Amino acid sequence: MESILQIKRGKKMYEGKVTYEEGDLLEVVFEEEIDFSVGDPIPCMITRNYEQMNNFEGVILARDAHRLIIFHSPTAVEFKEQRRRYPRFDVSFDGWIRLPESDPAKHPLIDPMVEVINVSLGGLAFRYNEKLKVKTVMPFYMELYGKNRDDGVVNARLEILHIKEEGGSYLYGCRIIEINSKNLLVLRKYLLQRQLEELNRRAAHENA
C-alpha cells in the first residue's frame, strides 16, 4: 500500500513518498530538494492507498536534501491500538524476573537473571535455563543501557505467551501486561533511538 505525504509551508506544497512508517516514525523521500530544519513542527497530510487521508502535526527528527524523518505521536487511543505495530529489535542485555513461587516479602529483589534477546513496546523475549509455564505472570526488570544508568531502567509485569527450547535453555516470548507511564516512556525513547539509528544507517548505505 503506497502512502503519500504532503507538507505545506507558506504557499508552497511539498509532496513525498513514505518509505517507512512504524510506531512514531515516518521516513519520507521527495524528488525536489527540501529546506526544513531538525526540530521544525510541520502540518502534514498523509494519503494511504490514494483514498484514506489523515492530518497531523509532525516534528522533524532528521533530514537531508531529499529526505525527512518525522515524529508523529499517535493519540492515546491510537497508541493503545498500535503498540503491536512498533518495531522489535534484537538485543543482548541482562534482565531479571521474579519466579511465581518466590515470596516478595522474603525476597524483595527481583531475581533470577535472564538474557533479554529482543524487545518491543508491547513485549519482549528472554532466555532462561529453567522451564516455566505458558501464561505465567511475573514482575520483570531490565537496564537498557547497562548499570548505573537510571534513564534506562524499566519495571513491568510480563505474561509468557510461548516457549521454545534451544541449546539447553528456553526462549520465552512475553507480552507486557502492566507498565506505568514513566517506564513506558523510557522504553519508547529507547525504541525511537534504535529506529533512528537503523534509518540513518540505511540512508548512509544507500548514499555510499
C-alpha positions in Angstrom: 0.0 0.0 0.0 1.6 3.3 -1.1 1.4 6.3 1.1 2.0 10.0 0.1 2.8 12.8 2.5 2.1 16.4 1.8 3.6 19.3 3.7 2.6 22.9 3.3 4.9 25.8 4.1 3.5 29.2 3.2 2.2 28.9 -0.3 4.5 26.0 -1.2 3.3 22.4 -1.1 5.8 19.6 -0.9 4.8 16.0 -1.8 6.9 13.0 -1.0 6.6 9.2 -0.9 6.5 7.5 2.5 9.3 4.8 2.5 9.0 3.8 6.2 6.2 4.0 8.7 6.3 2.2 12.0 5.5 3.3 15.6 6.0 7.0 15.9 8.2 7.5 12.9 7.8 8.2 9.2 10.5 8.5 6.6 9.6 10.5 3.5 11.6 10.9 0.3 11.0 13.9 -2.0 12.0 14.3 -5.6 12.8 18.0 -5.2 15.2 19.4 -2.7 13.6 20.4 0.6 14.6 23.2 3.1 13.5 22.3 6.6 15.4 22.2 9.9 15.5 19.5 12.6 13.0 20.4 15.3 10.6 22.2 13.0 6.9 21.4 13.7 5.1 20.8 10.4 1.5 20.3 9.4 1.2 17.1 7.4 -1.5 15.2 5.4 -0.9 11.6 4.7 -2.8 9.8 2.0 -2.8 6.0 2.1 -3.7 3.9 -0.9 -4.9 7.0 -2.7 -8.0 7.3 -0.6 -7.5 7.3 3.2 -6.4 10.8 4.3 -5.2 11.9 7.8 -4.0 15.3 9.0 -1.5 15.5 11.8 1.2 17.8 13.3 4.7 16.3 13.0 8.2 17.2 14.1 11.3 16.7 12.0 13.9 14.5 13.8 16.4 14.1 10.9 16.8 15.3 7.4 19.0 15.5 4.3 18.4 17.2 0.9 15.6 14.9 -0.3 14.6 13.0 2.9 12.8 13.7 6.2 12.3 11.6 9.3 9.2 12.8 11.0 7.9 12.1 14.5 4.2 11.6 14.7 2.9 10.9 18.1 -0.5 9.0 18.0 -3.4 9.8 20.2 -4.0 7.8 23.3 -6.5 5.5 21.6 -4.3 5.1 18.5 -1.3 4.4 20.7 -3.1 1.6 22.6 -4.3 0.0 19.4 -0.9 0.4 17.6 1.5 -0.9 20.2 1.8 -4.2 18.4 2.9 -2.3 15.3 6.0 -0.9 17.0 9.3 -2.5 15.8 11.0 -5.3 17.6 14.8 -5.0 18.0 17.3 -7.8 18.7 19.3 -7.0 21.9 21.5 -8.8 24.3 21.4 -7.5 27.8 20.6 -8.5 31.4 17.1 -8.7 32.8 15.6 -10.1 36.0 12.4 -11.9 36.7 10.6 -13.0 39.9 9.5 -16.6 39.8 5.9 -17.3 40.7 6.8 -19.3 43.8 9.1 -16.6 45.2 7.8 -14.7 48.2 8.4 -11.0 47.7 8.3 -10.4 51.4 11.2 -12.8 51.9 13.0 -11.9 48.6 12.4 -8.2 47.9 14.8 -8.1 45.0 13.7 -9.4 41.6 15.8 -12.5 40.8 17.0 -14.6 38.9 18.8 -13.0 36.0 17.8 -13.7 32.4 19.2 -12.7 29.0 16.8 -10.3 27.1 17.1 -11.2 23.4 14.6 -8.8 21.8 12.3 -6.0 22.8 9.4 -4.0 21.5 6.8 -1.7 23.0 4.3 -4.5 23.5 6.6 -7.3 24.7 10.0 -8.9 24.7 11.7 -12.3 24.7 14.3 -13.6 27.1 16.5 -16.7 27.5 16.4 -18.7 30.8 17.7 -22.1 31.8 14.7 -23.2 33.8 11.3 -24.3 32.4 8.3 -22.1 33.1 4.7 -22.4 32.1 2.8 -20.6 29.4 0.5 -17.8 30.9 2.9 -17.4 33.8 2.7 -13.7 35.0 5.7 -12.2 36.7 7.5 -9.0 37.6 10.3 -8.0 35.3 13.2 -5.6 35.5 15.8 -4.6 32.9 18.5 -1.9 32.3 18.5 -0.8 28.7 21.9 1.0 28.8 23.7 -1.1 31.4 24.4 -0.5 35.1 24.4 3.0 36.7 22.0 4.5 34.1 18.7 5.4 35.7 17.4 6.6 32.4 17.3 3.0 31.1 15.6 1.2 34.0 12.3 -0.5 33.1 10.0 -2.3 35.5 7.0 -4.1 34.2 4.8 -7.2 34.5 5.1 -9.9 31.8 2.9 -12.8 30.7 4.6 -15.7 28.9 2.9 -16.4 25.6 5.1 -19.1 24.1 8.2 -21.1 24.8 10.9 -22.6 22.6 13.7 -24.9 23.7 17.1 -24.1 22.2 20.6 -25.3 23.1 19.7 -26.5 26.5 17.9 -23.4 27.6 14.4 -21.9 26.9 13.3 -18.9 24.9 10.3 -17.1 26.3 8.1 -14.8 24.2 6.2 -12.4 26.5 3.8 -9.6 26.3 3.8 -6.6 28.7 0.6 -6.6 30.7 1.4 -3.8 33.2 3.8 -0.9 32.9 3.5 2.7 34.3 3.8 5.8 32.2 7.4 6.6 33.4 8.7 3.1 32.4 6.7 3.2 29.2 8.3 6.5 28.2 11.8 5.0 28.9 11.1 2.0 26.7 9.5 4.1 24.0 12.5 6.5 23.9 14.9 3.6 23.6 13.0 2.1 20.7 12.8 5.5 19.0 16.6 5.9 19.2 17.0 2.4 17.7 14.7 3.3 14.8 16.6 6.5 14.1 19.9 4.6 14.1 18.6 2.0 11.7 17.1 4.6 9.3 20.3 6.7 9.3 22.4 3.6 8.8 20.3 2.5 5.8 20.4 6.0 4.3 24.2 6.1 4.7 24.5 2.7 3.0 22.2 3.8 0.1 24.3 7.0 -0.4 27.7 5.3 -0.2 
